[in-house]
Amino acid sequence: MSSIAMTVFLDSSPGELVDLPHAGSGLEHPLVFDSAAREIRQLAADGRVEVVEQRVKTVGNDTLIEELRFRRLS
């Protein structure tokens, strides 16, 4: 079974700018969104995407990713 982050990645085209979705998706909950955003960041570490923009928020001792835009490279 594919994760939401992988589905968003696979649905994009190389070179396309993509905002990881929030409202009306399975990523509406902040912790779920953060997890998916971290998956996309791992794809960036693997050279498959470029993270163009991200916004983070500190909650207690944790840092949550609130927004993420990426460009698919491959």
SULBEL-V198447 format. One record per pair of residues at least 4 apart in sequence whose C-alpha atoms are under 7 Angstrom apart, sorted by the first residue. I is the first residue (numbers start at 1). J is the second residue. If there is no record, write none. Layout:
i = (I I)
j = (J J)
This chain:
i = (2 2 3 4 4 5 5 5 5 6 7 8 12 12 13 14 14 14 15 15 15 16 16 17 17 17 18 18 18 19 19 19 20 20 21 21 22 22 23 24 27 27 28 29 30 31 32 33 34 34 34 34 35 36 37 37 37 38 39 40 41 41 42 43 43 43 44 44 44 44 48 48 48 49 49 49 49 50 50 50 50 51 51 51 52 52 52 53 53 53 54 54 54 55 55 55 55 56 56 56 56 57 57 57 57 58 58 58 59)
j = (6 7 7 8 36 9 36 39 40 10 11 12 16 72 72 72 73 74 71 72 73 71 72 69 70 71 69 70 71 68 69 70 68 69 25 27 27 28 28 28 32 33 33 33 34 35 36 37 38 64 65 66 39 40 41 65 68 42 43 44 45 51 46 47 48 49 48 49 50 51 72 73 74 70 71 72 73 70 71 72 73 69 70 71 69 70 71 68 69 70 67 68 69 65 66 67 68 63 64 65 66 63 64 65 66 62 63 64 63)
